[in-house]
Amino acid sequence: QRHRDVIGDTALLSAFISLQTCATDLEQLKYDLDHQRQHFETLQEKLTALRDAR
């Protein structure tokens, strides 16, 4: 079992592909959350401007 080649290890390859998929999904979620944050910050600024205008 020791000192065996990891390049042909299908379990390791499968785990690596799974990690890559998770990392891609995580990056997309991060992007989406940042976009939503910017949207809500803009709404908050508009609400503040309306409140100040009264």
Secondary structure, DSSP 4 states (H G I P E B T S, - for coil): -TT--STT-HHHHHHHHHHHHHHHHHHHHHHHHHHHHHHHHHHHHHHHHHHHH-
